[in-house]
Amino acid sequence: MITKILLSLTIFLHSFSYQQNADEILKIIQNKFESIKSFSADFIESTSGAEGDFSFQKENRFKIKTSKQEITSNGSIIWNYDKKLNRVVINNIDNEPSGFSLQQYLFEYPEECDINVLDSKPDEKILELIPRTDELGFSSAKIFVDENYMLKKIELNNDLQSGIKFEFKNVNTDVNFTDNHFEFNPPKGSRIIDLR
């Protein structure tokens, strides 16, 4: 009987320690992200094979540029420009599925998820977020960071087991962007669809 109690206590304490480590790692990642006012990086998106440039600045301003598309947000409005169709869709960022909010994945979503530490190496740590409800639109999200807790990759999976990986390379922090970098002026002759 005492052996069973001790075994249960050991499992509980191990589980508690493991969760505490996940929470501690998340806090370090959040602090690292908070300490950076802006960054730029090359990126690769696995589903479409798209490659391009990603830039970010607080508060939630970002620009994603590929050979076919440009998505720009000033934090409240998002412009989604399809170069081939010469079409711009304008929307409020809260209503736009093409929005990619690092802020949400690092600060908002973890509050609605169970968090686990996956295989960690000296040069890489992986946190897995498992939503407690179906509201977030993914069944799991993995956040990969390097040895300095800088974001390297986000990997999303849904219930159909299809996934998307968004990987950052050649990251430069505290970049001085121009005042209008996170604004978008539709090209002359482009078709504009304003959904605001």
C-alpha positions as CSV (number, residue, x, y, z in Angstrom):
1,M,0.0,0.0,0.0
2,I,2.8,2.5,1.0
3,T,4.6,1.5,-2.2
4,K,1.5,2.4,-4.3
5,I,1.2,5.7,-2.5
6,L,4.9,6.6,-3.0
7,L,4.6,5.6,-6.7
8,S,1.5,7.7,-7.2
9,L,3.2,10.6,-5.4
10,T,6.3,10.2,-7.6
11,I,4.3,10.2,-10.8
12,F,2.3,13.3,-9.6
13,L,5.5,15.2,-8.7
14,H,7.1,14.3,-12.0
15,S,4.0,15.4,-13.9
16,F,3.9,18.7,-11.9
17,S,7.6,19.3,-12.6
18,Y,7.2,18.6,-16.3
19,Q,4.3,21.0,-16.6
20,Q,6.2,23.6,-14.6
21,N,9.1,23.3,-17.1
22,A,6.6,23.8,-20.0
23,D,5.2,26.9,-18.3
24,E,8.7,28.2,-17.6
25,I,9.9,27.7,-21.2
26,L,6.8,29.5,-22.5
27,K,7.5,32.4,-20.2
28,I,11.1,32.7,-21.4
29,I,9.9,32.6,-25.0
30,Q,7.3,35.3,-24.3
31,N,9.9,37.4,-22.5
32,K,12.3,37.0,-25.4
33,F,9.5,38.0,-27.9
34,E,8.6,41.0,-25.7
35,S,12.2,42.2,-25.7
36,I,12.3,42.4,-29.5
37,K,10.6,45.4,-31.1
38,S,10.9,44.1,-34.6
39,F,12.5,41.4,-36.8
40,S,12.9,40.3,-40.4
41,A,13.5,36.8,-41.7
42,D,13.4,34.5,-44.7
43,F,10.6,32.0,-44.5
44,I,9.4,28.8,-46.0
45,E,5.7,27.6,-45.8
46,S,5.4,23.9,-46.2
47,T,1.9,23.4,-47.6
48,S,2.2,25.6,-50.7
49,G,6.0,25.5,-50.8
50,A,6.0,29.3,-50.7
51,E,9.2,31.1,-49.8
52,G,9.7,34.8,-49.2
53,D,10.3,37.5,-46.7
54,F,8.6,38.0,-43.4
55,S,8.8,41.2,-41.3
56,F,7.3,41.9,-38.0
57,Q,7.0,44.9,-35.7
58,K,5.0,45.5,-32.5
59,E,2.1,45.8,-32.1
60,N,1.2,43.0,-34.5
61,R,2.3,44.6,-37.7
62,F,3.6,42.2,-40.3
63,K,4.4,41.8,-44.0
64,I,4.6,38.5,-45.8
65,K,6.0,38.7,-49.4
66,T,6.3,35.8,-51.8
67,S,6.6,35.7,-55.6
68,K,2.8,35.4,-55.9
69,Q,1.3,37.2,-52.9
70,E,1.8,40.0,-50.5
71,I,0.0,40.2,-47.2
72,T,0.5,43.4,-45.2
73,S,-1.0,44.4,-41.8
74,N,-0.7,47.6,-39.9
75,G,-2.1,45.9,-36.8
76,S,-5.7,46.6,-37.5
77,I,-6.2,46.4,-41.3
78,I,-4.9,43.6,-43.5
79,W,-4.3,43.8,-47.3
80,N,-4.0,40.5,-49.2
81,Y,-2.6,41.2,-52.6
82,D,-2.7,38.4,-55.3
83,K,-0.1,39.4,-57.9
84,K,-1.4,37.1,-60.6
85,L,-5.0,38.2,-60.3
86,N,-3.9,41.8,-59.6
87,R,-6.5,41.8,-56.8
88,V,-6.4,43.3,-53.3
89,V,-8.7,42.1,-50.5
90,I,-8.9,44.5,-47.6
91,N,-10.3,43.4,-44.3
92,N,-10.1,44.1,-40.5
93,I,-7.4,41.8,-39.2
94,D,-9.8,40.1,-36.7
95,N,-11.9,38.9,-39.6
96,E,-9.2,37.7,-41.9
97,P,-8.2,34.1,-42.1
98,S,-4.9,34.9,-43.9
99,G,-3.7,36.8,-40.9
100,F,-0.8,35.2,-39.1
101,S,-0.6,36.6,-35.6
102,L,2.6,35.6,-33.7
103,Q,1.0,37.4,-30.7
104,Q,-1.8,35.0,-30.7
105,Y,0.3,31.8,-30.9
106,L,2.7,33.0,-28.2
107,F,0.4,34.8,-25.8
108,E,-3.3,34.2,-26.4
109,Y,-3.6,30.6,-27.6
110,P,-1.5,29.1,-24.8
111,E,-4.1,30.2,-22.2
112,E,-6.6,28.0,-24.0
113,C,-4.3,25.0,-24.4
114,D,-2.5,22.3,-22.5
115,I,1.2,22.8,-23.0
116,N,3.8,20.0,-23.3
117,V,7.6,20.0,-23.8
118,L,8.6,17.7,-26.6
119,D,12.1,16.4,-27.3
120,S,14.4,19.3,-26.4
121,K,18.0,19.5,-27.5
122,P,20.6,22.0,-26.4
123,D,20.1,24.1,-29.6
124,E,16.3,23.6,-29.9
125,K,13.2,23.5,-27.6
126,I,9.7,22.5,-28.8
127,L,6.5,23.4,-27.0
128,E,3.3,21.7,-28.1
129,L,-0.1,23.4,-27.6
130,I,-3.2,21.2,-27.5
131,P,-6.4,23.2,-27.5
132,R,-9.0,22.3,-24.8
133,T,-11.8,23.1,-27.2
134,D,-12.4,23.2,-31.0
135,E,-12.5,27.0,-31.2
136,L,-8.9,27.7,-32.2
137,G,-9.0,25.9,-35.6
138,F,-6.1,23.6,-35.0
139,S,-5.7,20.3,-33.1
140,S,-2.1,21.0,-32.1
141,A,0.5,23.7,-32.6
142,K,4.2,23.2,-32.1
143,I,6.5,26.1,-31.4
144,F,10.2,25.6,-32.1
145,V,12.8,28.0,-30.6
146,D,16.6,28.0,-30.8
147,E,19.1,28.0,-27.9
148,N,18.4,31.7,-27.4
149,Y,14.6,31.1,-27.3
150,M,14.2,32.9,-30.6
151,L,11.3,31.6,-32.7
152,K,12.4,29.2,-35.5
153,K,9.2,27.5,-36.6
154,I,5.5,27.1,-36.0
155,E,3.9,23.8,-37.1
156,L,0.1,23.5,-37.1
157,N,-2.1,20.4,-37.5
158,N,-5.9,20.1,-37.7
159,D,-8.3,17.2,-37.2
160,L,-7.8,15.9,-40.7
161,Q,-4.1,15.5,-39.9
162,S,-3.0,17.9,-42.5
163,G,-0.4,20.3,-41.4
164,I,1.3,23.6,-42.2
165,K,4.9,24.5,-41.2
166,F,6.0,28.1,-41.1
167,E,9.8,28.2,-40.7
168,F,12.0,31.3,-40.2
169,K,15.7,31.5,-41.3
170,N,18.3,34.3,-41.3
171,V,16.5,36.2,-38.5
172,N,17.5,39.8,-37.9
173,T,16.2,41.5,-34.8
174,D,15.4,45.1,-34.0
175,V,15.2,46.1,-37.6
176,N,14.4,49.8,-38.3
177,F,11.5,49.7,-40.8
178,T,10.3,52.8,-42.6
179,D,7.1,54.4,-41.3
180,N,5.0,53.1,-44.2
181,H,6.5,49.6,-44.3
182,F,3.4,48.1,-42.8
183,E,0.9,50.0,-45.0
184,F,-0.1,48.9,-48.5
185,N,-0.9,51.0,-51.5
186,P,-2.8,48.9,-54.1
187,P,-1.1,49.0,-57.5
188,K,-2.7,51.1,-60.2
189,G,-5.4,49.1,-62.0
190,S,-5.7,46.4,-59.4
191,R,-9.2,45.2,-58.4
192,I,-10.0,46.1,-54.8
193,I,-12.4,44.1,-52.7
194,D,-13.0,46.0,-49.4
195,L,-14.6,43.8,-46.8
196,R,-14.3,46.1,-43.8
